[in-house]
Amino acid sequence: MTNVAPVVSAVAATIAAIFAGAGLVAAARRENTKWAREELVDSLSAFLDASFTCKGIVKDGIRMIDDLSRSEVDDIYRRAHDVELRMREVQTRLRLLATPEIVDAA
């Protein structure tokens, strides 16, 4: 009987290690899902912000087009173009995180 105790102890330690490993895997998956969800929300928010900013820049430019000099029109174009580039960067991030339906909508 004295040889059984170390074997039982080793088996119990092995089972505990397996459960600990499974717990770590589950926790890592939950953390990854949480990160992906937060990143997706941040990306969608950034895309919508950029979209509204670009629209506002263009609308303001159209309203004031008759009162603007050529350099001011060029500045509005540059600002709108910069925001559009930002939208494309965010779209790339969305392609990695979101479903195809969300990417198509963006």
C-alpha positions in Angstrom: 0.0 0.0 0.0 2.8 2.4 0.5 3.6 2.5 -3.3 0.0 3.5 -4.1 0.2 7.0 -2.4 2.8 8.4 -4.8 1.0 7.1 -7.8 -2.4 8.6 -6.6 -0.6 11.8 -5.8 1.0 12.0 -9.3 -2.3 11.2 -11.0 -4.1 13.9 -9.0 -1.3 16.4 -9.8 -1.6 15.5 -13.5 -5.4 16.0 -13.5 -5.0 19.3 -11.6 -2.5 20.4 -14.2 -4.8 19.4 -17.1 -7.7 21.4 -15.5 -5.5 24.4 -14.9 -4.3 24.3 -18.5 -7.9 24.0 -19.7 -8.8 27.0 -17.5 -6.0 29.0 -19.0 -7.1 28.2 -22.5 -10.7 29.2 -21.8 -9.6 32.4 -20.1 -7.3 33.3 -23.1 -10.2 32.7 -25.5 -12.5 34.9 -23.4 -9.9 37.6 -23.3 -9.3 37.4 -27.0 -13.0 37.7 -27.7 -13.3 40.6 -25.3 -10.3 42.4 -27.1 -11.8 41.7 -30.5 -15.2 43.1 -29.5 -13.6 46.2 -28.0 -11.4 46.7 -31.1 -14.4 46.3 -33.4 -16.5 48.9 -31.5 -13.5 51.3 -31.5 -13.0 50.7 -35.3 -16.7 51.2 -36.1 -16.8 54.4 -33.9 -13.7 55.7 -35.7 -15.1 55.0 -39.1 -18.4 56.7 -38.3 -16.6 59.7 -36.8 -14.5 60.0 -39.9 -17.5 59.6 -42.2 -19.4 62.4 -40.5 -16.3 64.6 -40.4 -15.7 64.2 -44.1 -19.4 64.8 -44.9 -19.3 68.0 -42.7 -16.1 69.3 -44.5 -17.6 68.8 -47.9 -21.0 70.3 -47.0 -19.3 73.4 -45.5 -17.2 73.7 -48.6 -20.2 73.5 -50.9 -22.1 76.1 -48.8 -19.2 78.6 -49.0 -17.9 77.7 -52.5 -18.7 81.1 -53.9 -16.9 83.0 -51.1 -13.7 80.8 -51.1 -10.4 81.4 -52.8 -8.7 78.7 -54.8 -6.3 78.0 -51.9 -9.2 77.6 -49.5 -11.0 75.2 -51.8 -7.7 73.2 -52.1 -7.5 73.2 -48.3 -11.0 71.8 -48.0 -10.2 69.2 -50.6 -7.0 68.2 -48.8 -8.8 67.9 -45.4 -11.6 65.8 -46.9 -9.1 63.6 -48.7 -7.1 63.1 -45.4 -10.2 62.0 -43.6 -11.1 59.7 -46.4 -7.7 58.1 -46.1 -8.3 57.6 -42.4 -11.7 56.0 -43.3 -9.9 53.5 -45.6 -7.4 52.7 -42.8 -10.2 51.9 -40.4 -12.0 49.9 -43.1 -8.9 47.7 -43.4 -9.0 47.1 -39.6 -12.7 46.3 -40.0 -12.0 43.7 -42.7 -9.8 41.9 -40.2 -12.3 42.0 -37.3 -15.8 42.2 -38.7 -18.2 40.0 -40.7 -18.4 40.6 -44.4 -21.8 42.3 -44.0 -20.4 45.0 -41.7 -17.5 45.6 -44.1 -19.8 45.9 -47.0 -22.0 48.3 -45.1 -19.0 50.5 -44.3 
